[in-house]
Amino acid sequence: MLPTLRGRIETRLFLIIVVGLPVTLLYALFVGGLPYDGGLLLMLLGVLLALLVVGVILDPLYILIQRLRWDRDWPFAYQFFFSIIEFVIVLSLASLEWIPWLDEFAFQRGETIRLASFHFAWVFLIGFVLLLGPLAVLFVRWRYKGGRFGRL
């Protein structure tokens, strides 16, 4: 379980850094426009951090579910479904004000929830497509080493 857990966490961090941060910056610039004050960017980065934390907390559960499957694989349909579940958990925690680094009133308004949802959709879809396509081609052996980049 530990090599696979380490690999899942490495992959999650890699996608957040390589895909999540640039997409977040571009999205905040596009939505916020110029001149830019940074409040929206900080909120979106807070959501990205919350998604990372919730995902890392849920990764051991995903591995247990994965072990119940006959091929011990994690289909991309599961990844798609559980990513949406993670986002719903983050939105729920944020609306209950249980995420300390997010503004306490940010998720009480519909506009903020809409912006965060579109942000999540962009980050997730771009990361999902990259994981299925270019990253799978560039890191062929990565999948067979428990998802760990250090063991290519």
C-alpha positions in Angstrom: 0.0 0.0 0.0 2.8 2.5 0.8 4.5 2.5 -2.6 1.2 3.1 -4.3 0.1 5.7 -1.7 3.4 7.5 -2.2 3.0 7.3 -6.0 -0.6 8.7 -5.8 0.6 11.6 -3.6 3.6 12.3 -6.0 1.2 12.3 -9.0 -1.3 14.5 -7.2 1.5 17.0 -6.3 3.0 16.9 -9.8 -0.4 17.6 -11.4 -1.1 20.5 -9.0 2.2 22.1 -9.6 2.5 21.5 -13.4 -1.2 21.9 -14.3 -3.1 23.4 -11.4 -0.9 26.5 -10.7 -0.6 27.7 -14.3 -4.3 27.1 -15.1 -5.2 28.9 -11.8 -3.0 31.9 -12.7 -4.5 32.1 -16.2 -8.1 31.6 -15.0 -7.7 34.3 -12.3 -6.2 36.7 -14.9 -9.0 36.0 -17.4 -11.8 36.3 -14.8 -10.3 39.1 -12.8 -9.0 41.1 -15.7 -6.4 43.9 -15.5 -5.5 45.7 -13.3 -5.6 42.7 -10.9 -5.8 42.9 -7.1 -5.0 39.3 -6.3 -8.0 38.5 -4.0 -9.5 36.0 -6.5 -6.2 34.4 -7.1 -5.7 33.8 -3.4 -9.2 32.3 -3.1 -8.5 30.0 -6.0 -5.1 29.0 -4.7 -6.8 28.2 -1.4 -9.3 26.0 -3.1 -6.5 24.2 -5.0 -4.7 23.7 -1.6 -7.9 22.4 0.0 -8.3 20.0 -3.0 -4.8 18.7 -2.5 -5.3 18.2 1.3 -8.7 16.4 0.9 -7.2 14.3 -1.9 -4.2 13.2 0.1 -6.5 12.4 3.1 -8.8 10.3 0.9 -6.0 8.5 -1.0 -5.7 5.6 1.5 -9.5 5.0 1.1 -9.0 4.9 -2.7 -6.3 2.3 -2.4 -8.5 0.2 -0.2 -11.3 0.4 -2.9 -8.7 -0.4 -5.5 -7.7 -3.6 -3.7 -11.3 -4.8 -3.9 -11.2 -4.8 -7.7 -10.1 -8.0 -9.4 -7.3 -6.4 -11.4 -6.3 -4.0 -8.6 -6.4 -1.1 -11.1 -8.0 2.3 -10.8 -10.1 3.0 -13.9 -10.2 6.6 -15.2 -14.0 6.6 -14.7 -13.3 6.2 -10.9 -10.8 9.0 -11.0 -13.3 11.2 -12.7 -16.1 10.3 -10.2 -13.9 10.7 -7.1 -12.4 14.0 -8.2 -15.9 15.4 -8.4 -16.6 14.0 -4.9 -13.4 15.6 -3.6 -14.6 19.0 -5.0 -18.0 18.6 -3.4 -16.3 17.8 -0.1 -14.1 21.0 -0.4 -17.2 23.1 -1.2 -19.1 21.7 1.7 -16.2 22.2 4.1 -15.7 25.8 2.8 -19.3 26.7 3.2 -19.2 25.3 6.7 -16.1 27.5 7.3 -14.0 24.5 8.2 -11.1 25.5 5.9 -9.1 28.1 7.9 -7.2 29.6 4.9 -10.3 30.4 2.9 -12.3 33.6 3.5 -15.1 32.9 5.9 -17.8 34.5 3.8 -16.4 33.5 0.4 -18.6 30.4 -0.1 -21.8 31.9 1.2 -22.3 33.7 -2.2 -23.3 32.0 -5.4 -20.8 33.9 -7.5 -17.8 32.6 -5.6 -19.1 29.0 -5.8 -19.6 29.5 -9.6 -16.1 30.8 -10.0 -14.6 28.0 -7.9 -16.6 25.4 -9.9 -15.5 26.7 -13.2 -11.9 26.8 -11.9 -12.1 23.2 -10.7 -13.6 22.1 -14.0 -10.7 23.7 -16.0 -8.0 22.4 -13.7 -9.5 19.0 -13.6 -10.2 18.6 -17.3 -6.8 19.8 -18.4 -5.1 17.6 -15.8 -7.2 14.6 -16.7 -6.5 14.9 -20.4 -2.8 15.4 -19.8 -2.7 12.4 -17.5 -4.4 10.2 -20.1 -2.4 11.5 -23.0 1.0 13.2 -23.0 2.0 12.1 -19.5 1.1 8.5 -20.2 3.3 8.6 -23.3 6.2 10.5 -21.7 6.3 8.4 -18.5 5.3 4.9 -19.8 7.0 3.0 -16.9 5.5 5.4 -14.3 2.2 3.5 -14.2 3.9 0.2 -13.5 6.0 1.5 -10.7 3.2 2.4 -8.4 2.9 5.9 -9.9 6.2 6.9 -8.4 8.3 9.3 -10.6 11.5 8.5 -8.7 11.5 4.9 -10.0 11.5 5.5 -13.7 
